[in-house]
Amino acid sequence: MNKKLLIVLLLVGGFTTVFAQKVYTVSSESYADVKVFVVSSESYADLLVYKVSSESYAGDNNGKWFFVSSESYAKKKIYFVSSESYADLKIFFVNSESYAGWKNDSKKHLMY
């Protein structure tokens, strides 16, 4: 009975973490899933991002990001580019969780 319970808990836990918006910053553009540029104003952003303090607060592609310490825990690997023209996604970091979210829905697929 304990083995069955453990398997169920592992499966449920695995599925819930798959959907969390956990990101890892890679050191090279070639390793990235998405190239990101941080814009100076939210009006230029595709996505408004709020950095959450715990992975349990990470969102499901809604702009609530948790930066993980290991690439293996990440849902998406991102690389911060130095020029807007090289970016797949333009983000702006917000100070309140309630402001996080997509402004350009056509880019949403990048973070799935």
C-alpha distances in whole Angstrom, upper triangle without the diagonal:
4,5,5,6,9,10,11,12,14,16,17,18,20,22,23,25,26,28,30,33,33,36,37,41,42,45,47,47,46,43,42,41,43,47,47,50,50,53,56,55,52,55,55,51,49,46,46,43,42,40,37,36,32,30,28,32,32,33,33,36,38,40,37,37,35,37,34,35,34,34,31,29,32,32,36,38,42,45,48,51,54,56,55,56,54,51,48,47,49,48,49,47,47,47,45,41,43,45,43,43,44,48,48,46,47,45,42,41,41,38,36
4,5,5,6,9,10,11,12,14,15,16,18,20,21,22,24,27,27,31,30,33,35,38,39,42,44,45,44,40,40,39,41,44,45,48,48,51,53,53,50,53,53,49,47,44,43,41,39,37,34,33,29,27,26,29,30,31,31,34,36,38,35,34,32,34,31,32,31,32,28,27,30,30,34,36,39,43,45,48,52,54,53,54,52,49,46,45,47,45,46,44,44,44,42,39,41,43,41,41,43,46,47,44,46,44,41,39,40,37,34
4,5,5,6,9,10,11,12,14,15,16,18,20,21,23,25,26,30,29,32,33,37,37,40,42,43,41,38,38,36,39,42,43,46,47,50,52,52,49,52,51,48,45,43,43,40,39,37,34,33,29,27,25,29,29,31,30,33,35,37,34,34,31,33,30,30,29,29,26,25,28,28,32,34,37,41,43,47,50,52,51,52,49,47,44,44,46,44,45,44,44,44,42,39,41,43,40,40,42,45,46,43,44,42,39,38,38,35,32
4,5,5,6,9,10,11,12,14,15,17,19,20,21,24,25,29,29,32,33,37,38,41,42,43,41,38,38,36,38,42,42,46,46,49,51,51,48,51,50,46,44,41,41,39,38,36,33,33,29,26,25,28,28,29,28,32,34,36,33,33,31,33,30,31,30,30,26,25,28,27,31,34,37,40,43,46,50,51,50,52,49,46,43,43,45,43,45,43,43,43,41,38,39,42,39,39,40,44,44,41,42,41,37,36,36,34,31
4,5,5,6,9,10,11,12,14,16,17,18,20,22,23,27,27,30,31,35,36,40,41,42,41,37,37,35,37,41,41,44,44,47,49,49,46,49,48,45,42,39,39,37,35,34,31,30,26,24,22,25,26,27,26,30,32,33,31,31,29,30,28,29,28,29,26,24,26,26,30,33,36,39,42,45,48,50,49,50,48,45,42,41,43,41,42,40,41,40,38,35,37,39,36,36,38,42,42,40,41,39,36,35,35,32,30
4,5,5,6,9,10,10,12,14,15,16,18,21,22,25,24,27,29,32,33,37,38,39,38,34,34,33,35,38,39,42,42,45,47,47,45,47,47,43,41,38,38,35,34,32,29,28,24,22,20,24,24,26,25,29,31,32,29,29,27,28,25,26,25,26,22,21,24,24,28,30,33,37,39,42,46,48,47,48,45,43,40,39,41,39,41,39,39,39,37,34,36,38,35,35,37,41,41,39,40,38,35,34,34,31,28
4,5,5,6,9,10,10,12,14,16,17,19,21,24,24,27,28,32,32,36,37,37,36,33,32,31,33,37,37,41,41,44,47,46,44,46,46,42,39,37,37,34,33,32,29,29,25,22,21,24,24,25,24,27,30,31,29,28,26,28,25,26,25,25,21,20,23,22,26,28,32,35,38,41,45,46,45,47,44,41,39,38,40,38,40,38,39,39,37,34,36,38,35,34,36,40,39,37,38,36,33,31,32,29,26
4,5,5,6,8,10,11,12,14,16,18,19,23,23,26,28,32,33,36,38,38,37,33,33,31,33,36,37,40,40,43,45,45,42,45,44,40,38,35,35,33,32,31,28,28,24,21,19,23,23,23,22,25,28,29,27,27,26,27,25,27,25,26,22,20,23,22,26,28,32,35,38,41,45,46,45,46,43,40,38,37,39,37,39,37,37,37,35,32,33,36,33,32,34,37,38,35,36,35,31,30,31,28,25
4,5,5,6,8,10,11,12,14,16,17,21,21,24,26,29,31,34,36,36,36,32,31,29,31,35,35,38,38,41,43,43,40,43,42,38,36,33,33,31,29,28,25,24,21,18,16,20,20,21,20,24,26,27,25,24,23,25,22,24,23,24,20,18,21,20,24,27,30,33,36,39,42,44,43,44,42,39,36,35,37,35,36,34,35,34,33,29,31,33,30,30,32,36,36,34,35,34,30,29,30,26,24
4,6,5,6,9,10,11,12,15,16,19,19,22,23,27,28,31,33,33,32,29,28,27,29,32,33,36,36,39,42,42,39,42,41,37,35,32,32,29,28,27,24,24,20,17,16,19,19,20,20,23,25,26,24,23,21,23,20,22,20,20,17,15,18,18,22,24,27,31,33,37,40,42,41,42,39,36,34,33,35,34,35,33,34,34,33,29,31,33,30,30,31,35,35,33,34,32,29,28,28,25,22
4,5,5,6,9,10,11,13,15,19,19,22,23,27,28,32,33,33,32,28,28,26,28,31,32,35,36,39,41,41,38,40,40,36,34,31,31,29,28,27,25,25,21,18,17,20,19,20,18,21,24,25,24,23,22,23,21,23,21,21,18,16,18,17,21,24,27,30,33,36,40,41,40,41,38,35,33,32,34,33,34,33,34,34,32,29,31,32,29,29,30,33,33,31,32,30,27,25,26,23,20
4,5,5,6,9,10,12,13,17,18,21,23,27,28,32,33,33,33,29,28,26,28,31,31,34,35,37,40,39,36,38,38,34,32,29,29,27,26,25,22,23,19,16,14,17,17,17,16,19,21,23,21,21,20,22,21,23,22,22,19,16,18,17,21,24,27,30,33,36,39,40,39,40,38,35,32,31,33,31,33,31,31,32,30,26,28,30,27,26,28,31,32,29,31,29,25,24,25,22,19
4,5,5,6,9,11,11,15,15,18,20,24,26,29,31,31,31,27,26,24,26,29,29,32,32,35,37,37,34,37,36,33,30,27,27,25,24,22,20,20,16,13,11,15,14,15,15,18,20,22,19,19,17,19,17,19,18,19,16,13,15,15,18,21,24,28,30,33,37,38,37,39,36,33,31,29,31,29,30,29,29,29,28,24,26,28,25,25,27,30,31,29,30,28,25,24,24,21,19
4,6,5,6,9,11,14,14,17,18,22,23,27,28,28,28,24,23,21,23,27,27,30,31,34,36,36,34,36,35,32,29,26,27,24,24,22,20,20,17,13,13,16,15,15,14,17,20,21,19,18,17,18,16,18,17,16,13,11,13,12,16,19,22,25,28,31,35,36,35,36,34,31,28,27,30,28,30,28,29,30,28,25,27,28,25,25,26,30,29,27,28,26,23,22,22,19,16
4,6,5,7,9,13,14,17,19,23,24,28,29,28,28,25,23,21,23,26,26,30,30,33,35,35,32,34,34,30,27,25,25,23,23,22,20,21,18,14,13,15,14,14,12,15,18,20,18,18,17,19,18,20,19,18,15,13,14,12,16,19,22,26,28,31,35,36,34,35,33,30,27,26,28,27,29,28,28,29,27,24,25,27,23,23,24,27,27,25,26,24,21,19,20,17,14
4,6,6,7,11,12,15,18,22,24,27,29,28,28,25,23,21,22,25,25,28,28,31,33,33,30,32,32,28,26,23,23,21,20,19,17,18,15,11,10,12,11,11,10,13,15,17,15,15,15,17,16,19,18,18,16,13,13,12,15,19,21,25,27,30,33,35,33,35,32,29,27,25,27,25,26,25,25,26,24,20,22,24,21,20,22,25,26,23,25,23,20,19,20,16,14
4,5,5,9,9,12,15,18,20,24,25,25,25,22,20,18,20,23,23,26,26,29,31,31,28,31,30,26,24,21,22,19,18,17,15,16,12,9,9,11,9,10,10,12,15,16,14,13,12,14,12,15,14,14,12,9,10,9,12,15,18,22,24,27,31,32,31,32,30,27,25,23,25,23,24,23,24,24,23,20,22,23,20,19,21,25,25,23,24,22,19,18,18,15,13
4,6,8,9,12,14,18,19,23,24,23,23,20,18,16,17,21,21,25,25,28,31,31,28,30,29,25,23,20,21,19,19,18,17,18,15,12,12,13,11,11,9,11,14,16,15,13,13,15,13,16,15,14,12,9,9,7,11,14,17,20,23,26,29,30,29,30,28,25,22,21,23,22,24,23,24,26,24,21,23,23,20,19,20,24,23,21,22,20,17,16,15,12,10
4,6,9,12,15,18,20,24,25,24,24,21,19,16,17,20,20,23,24,26,29,28,25,27,27,23,20,18,18,16,17,16,15,17,15,11,11,12,9,8,6,8,11,13,12,12,12,14,14,18,17,16,14,12,10,8,11,14,16,20,22,25,29,29,28,29,27,24,21,19,21,20,22,21,22,23,22,18,19,20,17,16,17,20,20,18,19,17,14,13,14,10,8
4,6,9,12,16,18,22,23,23,23,20,18,16,16,19,19,21,21,24,26,26,23,26,25,21,19,16,16,14,14,13,11,13,11,8,8,8,5,5,5,8,10,11,9,8,9,11,11,15,15,14,14,10,9,7,10,13,15,19,20,24,27,28,26,28,26,23,20,19,20,18,19,18,19,20,19,15,17,18,15,14,16,20,20,18,20,18,15,15,14,11,10
4,6,10,13,16,19,20,20,21,18,15,13,13,16,15,18,18,20,23,22,20,23,22,18,16,13,13,11,11,10,10,13,11,8,10,9,5,5,5,6,8,8,7,5,7,9,10,14,14,13,13,10,8,6,8,11,12,15,17,20,23,24,23,24,23,19,17,15,16,14,16,15,16,18,17,14,16,16,12,12,13,17,17,16,18,15,12,13,12,8,9
4,7,10,13,17,18,18,19,16,14,13,13,15,15,17,18,21,23,24,22,24,23,20,18,15,15,12,12,10,10,11,10,7,10,10,7,8,9,9,11,10,9,6,5,6,6,10,10,10,10,7,5,5,7,9,10,14,16,19,22,24,23,25,22,19,18,16,17,15,17,15,17,18,18,15,18,18,15,15,16,20,20,19,21,17,15,15,14,10,11
4,7,10,13,15,15,16,13,11,10,10,12,12,14,15,18,21,22,20,23,22,18,17,14,15,12,12,10,11,13,12,10,13,13,10,11,12,11,13,11,10,7,6,5,6,9,9,8,10,8,5,6,5,6,7,10,12,15,19,20,20,22,19,16,15,14,15,14,15,14,17,18,19,17,20,19,15,16,16,19,19,19,20,16,15,15,12,10,12
4,6,10,12,12,14,11,9,10,11,12,12,15,15,19,22,23,22,25,23,20,19,17,17,14,15,12,14,15,14,12,16,16,13,15,15,15,16,14,14,10,9,6,6,7,7,6,9,8,6,8,6,5,6,8,11,14,17,20,20,22,19,16,16,15,16,15,17,16,19,20,21,20,23,22,18,19,20,22,22,22,23,19,18,18,15,12,14
4,7,9,10,12,10,8,10,10,10,10,12,13,17,20,22,21,24,22,19,19,17,17,15,16,13,15,16,17,15,19,19,16,17,18,17,18,16,15,12,11,8,8,9,9,8,12,12,9,11,9,6,5,6,8,11,14,17,17,19,16,14,15,14,15,14,16,15,18,20,22,21,24,23,19,20,20,22,22,23,23,19,19,19,15,14,16
4,6,7,9,6,6,9,10,10,11,14,15,19,22,24,24,26,24,21,21,20,20,18,19,17,19,20,20,18,22,22,19,20,21,19,21,19,19,15,14,11,11,11,10,8,11,13,11,13,10,6,6,6,8,11,14,17,18,19,16,15,15,15,17,17,19,19,22,24,26,25,27,26,23,23,23,25,24,25,24,20,20,20,16,15,18
4,7,9,8,9,12,13,11,13,14,16,20,22,25,25,28,25,23,23,22,23,20,22,20,22,22,23,22,25,25,22,24,24,23,24,22,22,18,18,14,14,13,12,11,15,16,14,16,14,10,9,7,9,11,13,16,18,19,16,15,17,17,18,18,20,20,24,26,28,27,30,28,25,26,26,27,26,27,27,23,23,23,19,19,21
4,5,6,7,11,11,10,12,14,17,20,23,26,26,28,25,23,22,22,23,22,23,22,24,25,25,24,28,27,24,25,25,23,25,23,23,20,20,17,17,16,15,13,16,18,16,17,14,10,9,7,9,10,12,15,17,17,13,14,15,16,18,19,21,22,25,28,30,29,32,30,27,26,26,27,26,27,25,22,23,22,18,18,21
4,5,5,9,9,7,10,12,15,18,21,24,24,26,22,20,20,20,22,20,23,22,24,26,26,24,28,27,24,24,24,21,24,21,23,20,20,17,18,18,17,14,17,19,16,17,13,10,8,6,8,8,11,13,14,14,10,10,11,13,15,17,20,21,24,27,29,28,30,28,25,24,23,24,23,24,22,19,20,19,15,16,19
4,6,8,10,9,13,16,19,22,25,27,27,29,25,23,22,22,24,23,25,24,26,28,28,26,29,29,25,26,25,23,25,23,25,22,22,19,19,19,17,14,17,19,16,17,13,10,10,9,12,12,15,16,17,16,13,13,13,16,18,20,23,24,28,30,32,31,33,31,28,27,25,27,25,25,23,20,21,19,16,17,19
4,7,9,10,13,16,19,22,25,27,27,29,26,23,22,21,23,22,23,22,24,25,25,22,26,26,22,23,22,20,23,22,22,19,19,16,16,16,14,10,13,15,13,13,11,7,8,8,12,13,16,18,19,19,15,14,14,16,18,19,22,23,26,29,30,29,31,29,26,25,24,26,25,25,23,20,20,18,15,15,17
4,5,7,9,13,16,19,22,24,23,25,22,20,18,18,20,18,20,19,21,23,23,20,24,23,20,20,19,17,20,18,19,16,16,14,15,15,14,11,13,14,11,11,8,5,5,6,9,11,14,16,16,16,13,11,11,12,15,16,19,20,23,26,27,25,28,26,22,21,20,22,21,21,20,16,16,15,11,12,14
4,7,10,13,16,19,23,24,23,24,21,19,16,16,19,17,20,19,21,23,22,20,22,22,18,18,17,14,17,16,18,15,16,15,15,17,15,12,13,14,11,10,6,5,6,8,11,13,16,17,16,17,13,11,10,11,14,15,19,19,23,25,26,24,26,25,21,19,18,20,18,18,17,13,13,12,8,9,10
4,6,10,13,15,19,20,19,21,18,15,13,13,15,15,17,17,20,22,22,20,23,22,18,17,16,13,16,14,16,14,16,14,16,17,17,14,16,16,12,11,7,7,5,7,9,10,14,14,13,13,11,8,6,7,10,12,15,17,20,23,24,22,24,22,18,17,16,17,15,16,14,11,11,11,7,8,11
4,7,10,13,17,18,18,19,16,14,13,13,15,15,18,18,21,23,23,22,25,23,20,20,19,16,18,16,17,15,17,15,17,18,18,16,18,19,15,14,11,9,6,5,6,6,10,10,10,10,7,5,5,6,9,11,14,16,19,22,24,23,25,22,19,18,16,17,16,17,16,12,14,13,10,11,14
4,7,10,13,15,14,16,13,11,10,10,12,12,15,15,18,21,22,20,23,22,18,18,18,15,16,13,15,13,15,14,16,18,19,17,19,19,16,15,11,10,7,6,5,6,9,9,8,10,8,5,6,5,6,7,10,12,15,19,20,20,22,19,16,15,14,15,14,16,15,12,13,14,10,11,15
4,6,10,12,12,14,11,9,10,11,12,12,15,16,19,22,23,23,25,23,20,20,21,17,17,14,17,15,17,16,19,20,21,20,23,22,19,18,15,14,10,8,6,6,7,7,6,9,8,6,8,6,5,6,9,11,14,18,20,20,22,19,16,16,15,15,15,17,17,13,15,17,14,14,18
4,7,9,10,12,9,8,10,10,10,10,13,13,17,20,22,22,24,22,19,19,20,17,17,13,15,14,16,15,19,20,22,21,24,23,20,20,17,16,12,11,8,8,9,9,8,12,12,9,11,9,6,5,6,8,11,14,17,17,19,16,14,15,14,14,15,18,18,15,16,18,16,16,19
4,6,7,9,6,6,9,10,10,11,14,16,19,22,24,25,27,24,22,21,22,19,18,15,17,17,19,19,22,24,26,25,28,26,23,23,20,19,15,14,11,11,10,10,8,11,13,11,13,10,6,6,6,9,11,15,17,18,19,16,15,15,14,13,14,17,18,15,17,20,17,18,21
4,7,9,8,9,12,13,12,13,15,17,20,23,26,26,28,25,24,23,25,22,20,17,19,19,21,21,24,26,28,27,30,29,26,26,23,22,19,17,14,14,13,12,11,14,16,14,16,14,10,9,7,9,11,14,17,18,19,16,16,17,16,15,16,20,21,19,20,23,21,21,25
4,5,6,7,11,11,10,12,14,17,20,23,26,26,28,25,23,22,24,21,19,16,18,19,21,22,25,28,30,29,32,30,27,26,24,24,20,20,16,17,16,15,13,16,18,16,17,14,10,9,7,9,10,13,15,17,17,13,14,15,14,12,14,18,19,18,19,22,21,21,24
4,5,5,8,8,7,10,12,15,18,21,24,24,26,22,20,19,20,18,15,13,15,16,20,20,24,27,29,28,30,28,25,24,22,22,19,20,17,18,18,17,14,17,18,16,16,13,9,8,5,8,8,12,13,14,14,10,10,11,11,9,12,15,17,15,16,20,19,18,22
4,6,9,10,10,13,16,19,22,25,27,27,29,25,23,22,22,19,17,15,18,20,23,24,27,30,32,30,33,31,28,26,24,25,22,22,19,19,19,17,14,17,19,16,17,14,10,10,9,12,12,15,16,17,16,13,13,13,12,9,11,14,16,15,17,20,19,20,23
4,7,9,10,13,16,19,22,25,27,27,29,26,23,22,22,19,17,15,18,19,22,23,26,29,30,28,31,30,26,25,22,22,19,19,16,16,16,14,10,13,15,13,13,11,7,8,8,12,13,17,18,19,18,15,14,13,12,9,10,14,14,13,16,19,17,18,21
4,5,7,10,13,16,19,22,24,24,25,22,20,18,19,15,14,12,15,15,19,19,23,25,27,25,28,26,23,21,19,19,16,16,14,14,15,14,11,13,14,11,11,8,5,5,6,9,11,15,16,16,16,12,11,10,9,7,8,11,12,11,12,15,14,15,18
4,7,10,13,16,19,22,24,23,24,21,19,16,16,13,12,10,14,15,18,19,22,25,26,24,26,25,21,19,17,18,15,16,15,15,17,15,12,14,14,11,10,6,5,6,8,11,13,17,17,16,16,13,11,9,6,5,5,8,9,7,9,12,11,12,15
4,6,10,12,15,19,20,19,20,18,15,13,13,10,8,7,10,11,15,16,19,22,23,22,24,22,18,17,15,16,14,15,14,16,17,17,14,16,16,13,11,8,7,5,7,9,10,14,14,13,13,10,8,6,5,6,7,9,11,8,9,12,11,10,13
4,7,10,13,16,18,18,19,16,14,12,14,11,9,6,9,10,14,15,19,22,23,23,25,22,19,18,16,18,15,17,15,17,18,18,16,19,19,15,15,11,9,6,5,6,6,10,10,10,10,7,5,5,6,7,10,12,14,12,12,15,14,13,16
4,6,9,13,15,14,16,13,11,10,12,10,8,5,6,7,10,12,15,18,20,20,22,19,16,15,14,15,13,15,14,16,18,19,17,20,19,16,15,11,10,7,6,5,6,9,9,8,10,8,5,7,9,11,13,14,16,14,13,16,14,12,15
4,6,10,12,12,14,11,9,10,13,12,9,6,5,6,9,11,14,17,20,20,22,19,17,16,16,17,15,17,16,19,21,21,20,23,22,19,19,15,14,10,9,6,5,7,7,6,9,8,6,9,11,14,16,17,20,17,16,19,17,15,17
4,7,9,10,12,9,8,10,13,13,11,8,6,5,6,8,11,14,17,17,19,16,14,15,15,15,14,16,15,19,20,22,21,24,23,20,20,16,15,12,11,8,8,8,9,8,12,11,9,12,15,17,19,20,22,19,18,20,18,15,18
4,6,7,9,6,6,9,12,13,12,10,6,6,5,8,11,14,17,18,19,16,14,15,16,17,17,19,19,22,24,26,25,28,26,23,22,19,19,15,14,11,11,10,10,8,12,13,11,13,16,19,21,22,24,21,19,21,20,17,18
4,7,9,7,9,12,15,16,15,13,10,9,7,9,11,13,16,18,19,16,15,17,18,19,18,21,20,24,26,28,27,30,29,26,25,23,22,18,17,14,14,12,12,11,15,16,14,17,20,23,25,25,28,25,23,25,23,20,21
4,5,6,7,11,14,16,15,14,10,9,7,9,9,12,14,16,17,13,13,15,17,18,19,21,22,25,28,30,29,32,30,27,26,23,23,20,20,17,17,16,15,13,16,18,16,18,21,24,26,26,28,25,23,24,23,19,20
4,5,5,9,11,13,14,13,10,8,6,8,8,11,13,14,14,10,10,12,14,15,17,20,21,24,27,29,28,31,29,25,24,22,22,20,20,17,18,17,17,14,17,18,16,17,20,23,25,24,26,23,20,21,20,16,17
4,6,8,11,14,14,14,11,10,9,12,12,15,16,17,17,13,13,14,16,19,20,23,24,28,30,32,31,33,31,28,27,24,25,22,22,19,19,18,17,14,17,19,16,18,20,24,25,24,27,24,21,22,22,18,18
4,6,10,12,11,11,8,8,8,11,13,16,18,19,19,15,14,14,16,19,19,22,23,26,29,30,29,31,30,26,25,22,22,19,19,16,16,15,13,10,13,15,13,14,17,21,23,22,25,22,19,21,20,17,17
4,7,9,9,9,5,5,6,9,11,14,16,16,16,13,11,11,13,15,16,19,20,23,26,27,26,28,26,23,21,19,19,16,17,15,15,15,14,11,13,14,11,12,15,19,20,19,21,19,16,17,17,13,14
4,6,6,7,5,7,8,12,14,17,18,18,18,15,13,11,13,16,16,20,20,23,26,27,25,27,26,22,20,17,18,16,16,15,15,16,14,10,12,13,10,10,12,16,17,16,19,16,13,15,15,11,12
4,5,8,8,9,11,14,15,19,19,18,18,15,13,10,12,15,16,20,21,24,27,27,25,27,25,22,19,17,18,16,18,17,17,19,17,13,14,15,12,10,12,15,16,14,16,15,11,12,13,9,9
4,6,7,8,11,14,16,19,19,18,18,16,13,10,11,14,14,17,18,21,24,24,21,23,22,18,16,13,15,13,15,15,15,18,16,13,14,14,10,8,9,12,13,11,13,11,8,9,9,6,7
4,6,8,12,15,17,21,21,20,21,18,16,13,13,16,16,19,19,22,24,24,22,24,23,19,17,14,14,12,13,13,13,15,13,10,10,10,7,5,7,10,12,11,14,12,9,12,12,9,10
4,6,10,12,15,19,20,19,20,18,15,13,13,15,14,16,16,19,21,21,19,21,21,17,15,12,12,9,10,9,10,12,11,9,10,9,5,5,7,10,12,12,14,12,10,13,12,9,12
4,7,10,13,16,18,18,19,16,14,13,13,15,15,17,17,20,23,23,22,24,23,20,18,15,15,12,12,10,10,11,10,7,10,10,6,8,10,14,16,15,18,16,13,16,15,12,13
4,6,9,13,14,14,16,13,10,10,10,12,12,14,15,18,20,22,20,23,22,18,17,14,14,12,12,10,11,13,12,10,13,13,9,11,13,16,17,17,19,16,14,16,14,11,13
4,6,10,12,12,14,11,9,10,11,12,12,15,15,19,22,23,23,25,23,20,19,17,17,15,15,12,14,14,14,12,16,16,13,14,16,20,21,21,22,19,17,18,17,13,15
4,7,9,10,12,10,8,10,10,10,10,12,13,17,19,22,22,24,22,19,19,17,17,15,15,13,15,16,17,15,19,18,15,17,18,21,22,22,24,20,19,19,17,14,16
4,6,7,9,6,6,9,10,10,11,14,15,19,22,24,24,27,24,21,21,19,20,18,19,17,19,19,20,18,22,22,19,20,21,24,25,25,26,22,21,21,18,15,17
4,7,9,8,9,12,13,11,13,14,16,20,22,25,26,28,25,23,23,22,22,21,21,19,21,22,23,21,25,25,22,23,25,28,28,28,29,25,24,24,21,18,20
4,5,6,7,11,11,10,12,14,17,20,23,26,26,28,25,23,22,22,23,22,23,22,24,25,26,24,27,27,24,25,26,29,29,28,29,25,24,23,20,18,19
4,5,5,9,9,7,10,12,15,18,21,24,24,26,22,20,20,20,21,21,23,21,24,25,26,24,27,27,23,24,24,27,27,26,26,23,21,20,17,15,16
4,6,8,10,10,13,16,19,22,25,27,27,29,25,23,22,22,24,23,25,24,26,28,28,26,29,28,25,25,26,29,28,27,27,24,22,21,19,16,16
4,7,9,10,13,16,19,22,25,27,27,29,26,23,22,21,23,22,23,22,24,25,25,22,25,26,22,22,23,27,27,26,26,23,21,20,18,15,15
4,5,7,10,13,16,19,22,24,24,25,22,20,18,17,19,18,20,19,21,23,23,20,23,23,19,19,20,23,23,22,23,19,17,16,14,11,12
4,7,10,14,16,19,23,24,23,24,22,19,17,16,18,17,20,19,21,23,23,20,22,22,18,17,18,21,20,19,19,16,14,13,11,8,8
4,6,10,13,15,19,20,19,21,18,15,13,13,15,15,17,17,20,22,22,20,22,21,18,17,16,19,19,18,18,14,13,12,9,7,8
4,7,10,13,17,18,18,19,16,14,13,13,15,15,17,17,20,23,24,22,24,23,19,19,19,21,20,20,20,16,15,14,11,10,12
4,7,9,13,15,14,16,13,10,10,10,12,12,14,15,18,21,22,21,23,21,18,17,17,19,18,19,18,14,14,14,11,10,13
4,6,10,12,12,14,11,9,10,10,12,12,15,15,19,22,23,23,25,23,20,20,19,20,20,21,20,16,17,17,13,13,16
4,7,9,10,12,10,8,10,10,10,10,12,13,17,20,22,22,24,22,19,19,18,19,19,21,20,16,18,18,15,15,18
4,6,7,9,7,6,9,10,10,11,14,15,19,22,24,24,26,24,21,21,20,20,19,21,20,17,19,19,16,16,20
4,7,9,8,9,12,12,11,13,14,16,20,22,25,26,28,25,23,23,22,22,21,23,23,19,22,22,19,20,23
4,5,6,7,11,11,10,13,14,17,20,23,26,26,28,25,23,22,21,20,19,22,21,18,21,21,18,20,23
4,5,5,9,9,7,10,12,15,19,22,24,25,26,22,20,20,18,17,16,18,17,15,18,19,16,18,21
4,6,8,10,10,13,16,19,22,26,27,28,29,25,23,22,20,18,17,19,17,15,18,19,16,19,22
4,7,9,10,13,16,19,22,26,28,27,29,26,23,22,20,19,17,19,17,15,18,18,15,17,20
4,5,7,10,13,16,19,23,24,24,25,22,20,18,16,16,14,16,15,11,14,15,11,13,17
4,7,10,14,16,19,23,24,23,24,21,18,17,14,14,12,13,11,8,11,11,8,11,14
4,6,10,13,16,19,20,19,20,18,15,13,11,11,10,11,11,7,9,11,8,9,13
4,7,10,13,17,18,18,19,16,13,12,11,10,10,12,12,9,12,14,11,12,16
4,7,9,13,15,14,16,12,10,10,9,10,10,13,14,11,12,15,12,12,16
4,6,10,12,13,14,10,9,10,11,11,12,15,17,14,15,18,16,15,19
4,7,9,10,12,10,8,11,12,13,15,17,19,17,17,19,18,16,19
4,6,7,9,7,7,10,12,13,16,18,21,18,18,21,20,18,21
4,7,9,8,9,12,15,16,19,21,24,22,21,24,23,21,23
4,5,6,7,11,14,16,19,20,23,22,20,24,23,20,23
4,5,5,9,13,15,18,19,22,20,18,21,21,18,20
4,6,8,12,14,17,18,21,20,18,21,22,19,21
4,6,10,11,14,15,19,18,16,20,20,18,20
4,7,9,12,13,16,15,13,17,16,14,16
4,7,9,10,13,12,10,14,14,12,14
4,6,6,9,8,7,11,12,11,13
4,6,9,9,9,13,14,14,16
4,5,6,7,11,11,12,14
4,5,5,8,10,11,12
4,6,7,9,11,12
4,6,6,8,10
4,5,6,7
4,5,5
4,6
4
